[in-house]
Amino acid sequence: MDELDKAIINRLQTGLPICPAPYAQVAVELGISTELLLERLQQQLDSGLLTRFGPMYHAEQMGGALSLAAMQVPEARFAEVTDIVNAFVEVAHNYAREHSLNMWFVLATERPEQVGEVLAAISAQTGLTVFNMPKLNEYYVGLQLEA
Amino acid sequence: MQLDAIDRQIIQATQAGLPLVAEPYLALAESLGLTAAEVMQRLTAMLDGGVIRRIGAVPNHYRLGYKHNGMTVWDVDDAEIDRLGAAVAALSFVSHCYRRPRHLPDWPYNLFAMVHGKTAAEAEAQVAQIAVLLGADCRRHEVLYSSRILKKTGLRLS
């Protein structure tokens, strides 16, 4: 990652405009060509520096739901349980964490009742207890980190 | 916000990403049999309505150098949590802050705040700053550092 990659990531975390040639507008701001911007973005996606690029949809505003859930997974079964959990399209993020509750995942569902359905299915398929931790109040969400 | 069938087509066509071509909204429109103007109008409406948080880049935190991503969890009085949550959320290094339910006896924590450090010391200093802020209002806390990303795809319509 060089200085240009950092500048592109910092600029594009704040949002791509909606206009006929949005990359050209951002390229002008960054003082580079549209072709170079698109090339770098493709490289950043291919290398995993970016996990995705595009609209970030908000499940709750679409009438669906979000929830955080946690499980205590025996180390010997970690890979198997990861495969089971990740196979659900409703699982948007999944992180291993250093704690007895060692797997934490976020569900994003189209309908609110799907949260319970998916967690019940995960519990049934893994034989493990799933702790549902939906948000009760949101004090802040600011997802951006400076590159 | 109410979404119709065309909005859903646009969501399904873009949930994995936006085309990396000079005119991405036109490319999207052509793939869906719409006009670029309609795609832009609908995306704008979804952005204004909060259905889209933003159209942009989602970096891998680890690859940006933030290798110490801690979910800090705190056990505070339910009667005080909104005041305390707002105070923690106001710290510049906290990226998310939520109230979530306890699961006693396994899980006594009700206030969650995410911190991100490039070094262990930086993350620990952030945790210490939250601990000072909460002071005697916090009965106990833990920090759960992420050791691996197992999945990170964002929302997918099934």
Interface residues (C-beta under 8 A of the other chain):
Chain A: M1 I8 I9 L12 Q13 T14 G15 L16 I18 C19 P20 A21 P22 Y23 A24 T34 L38 L41 Q42 Q44 L45 G48 L49 L50 T51 R52 F53 G54 P55 M56 Y57 H58 A59 Q61 M62 G63 L68 A70 T82 V85 N86 V89 E90 V91 A92 H93 N94 Y95 A96 R97 E98 H99 L101 M103 W104 F105 A108 E110 F131 N132 M133 P134 K135 L136 N137 E138 Y139 Y140 V141 G142 L143 Q144 L145 E146 A147
Chain B: M1 L3 I11 T14 Q15 A16 G17 L18 L20 V21 A22 E23 P24 Y25 L26 A36 M40 L43 T44 M46 L47 G49 G50 V51 I52 R53 R54 I55 G56 A57 V58 P59 N60 H61 R63 L64 Y66 M71 I81 D82 G85 A86 V88 A89 A90 V94 S95 H96 C97 Y98 R99 R100 P101 H103 D106 W107 H116 E142 L144 Y145 S146 S147 R148 I149 L150 K151 K152 T153 G154 L155 R156 L157 S158
